[in-house]
Amino acid sequence: MENYDLLMETAAAYGLQVVEKDFKSEAKGLIKGNKIGIRKEMLSVEKGCALAEEVAHYLTTVGNILDQSDVRNRKQELRARQWAYHCMIPMDQIVVAHKARVSGRYALAEFLEVTEEFLQNAIDRYTSKYGLFLKVDERFTIQFEPLGVIEKFSEN
C-alpha cells in the first residue's frame, strides 16, 4: 500500500475528509476545518507529501497561519512540517533503506515514497534539530551531511 493510501486512512481516522481538486492557487494542499483539498494533477508521491503536511496542520496548528510574517505562524508551520517529516521519513526507515542497500538521494526518496524536495527539506530540518549525526540505536547512526548511515559492527 502506498504512503498516500495509508495517509488517506490516517486522515479518515481523525475524521478528516480529503478531496482531490483543481486549485486556482499554486498550493499543493489546503485545509479548512476538517476538510483537506489536495491538488488533483500531482503524482501520488507528491500527494502523499502534501497530505502529510495538511494532516499535520490539523493536529498541530490553530487558526489561520497564512501570514508567515508573524513569528507565531512561522513556528506553527515549522511544527506541522516537522510532524510531516517524522511521519513520512522516520529515522528507522532510513536505517531500513540502508539495510536494503539503497544509495543516493533519488533512490532513497523513491524507497520512502517522498519527493526529493521533501526528503531534502526533512534532512535540512533534522540537521538543524539534531546536528550532523543522530544515533538511532547501539548499532546505527545517521549522518545527515553527507547523508548516510554509519553501522557499528560487533567484535564477536
Secondary structure, 3 states (H helix, E strand, C coil): CCHHHHHHHHHHHCCCEEEEECCCCCCCEEEECCEEEEECCCCHHHHHHHHHHHHHHHHHCCCCCCCCCCHHHHHHHHHHHHHHHHHHCCHHHHHHHHHCCCCCHHHHHHHHCCCHHHHHHHHHHHHHHHCCEEECCCCEEEEECCEEEEECCCCC
